[in-house]
Amino acid sequence: MTKGGTRRVDVAVIGGGPAGLSAAIRCRWVKGHSAIPLETVVFEPGLPGGLGAWRGCYLTGPGFYLKNDELVSNLLTDIERFEIPIIKERVTRVIPADDGLWQVESDNGPLAVCRSVIIATGLRAQVNEGRMFANGVYLTYMGYEFLQRIFSQIPRTRSANAPIVVVGNAKSELIAPILKQLEDDEGADIRLLVEPGNVPADPWLAERSIEGILQS
């Protein structure tokens, strides 16, 4: 329910990816007769399902390998079944409120007062790259050893004269050998976009670094 424009709930979940949706469903889905379902709300400014909703995304674990829609579509079905609202707001602050409660806020003001907060922001998209995923924008969370496979796909999807821009930081010198090989094998024009003051010490990467901020 709401009071004065601010929702009053038992649990506020920040983040609508697979983890956040699963947590919200579990708060509402109770098996014991003595248990009471919790009033729950999810705050997700982007696409429900998070990175799991991106085209061509696979979700992996020690014992499974699932295409995104095998999981996300089922989660969203349960979100609707349990009538859990997903509010398109970006949470910027969680602060203590009266009586041991928590207040969840956006830049526009209070969003909810709740007993518990679950933060499930995880691997959030940075800007609008989701629309371009698998169409010139690549993403991995599987470690440096997986980058070679991703970089090998890039020449097939780019214009011959377009540079390859890698968003990184000072630690990107760890992948310098892979980028050098890409330049040698494909004649690629490599550029590294870093935040100001985050240029790698590696001279080869430093020469190819562009200082700037990624904007949506």
Summary of the structure (lengths in Angstrom):
residues: 216
radius of gyration: 21.3
end to end distance: 33.7
largest distance: 66.7
contacts: 586
relative contact order: 0.14
helix: 32%
strand: 27%
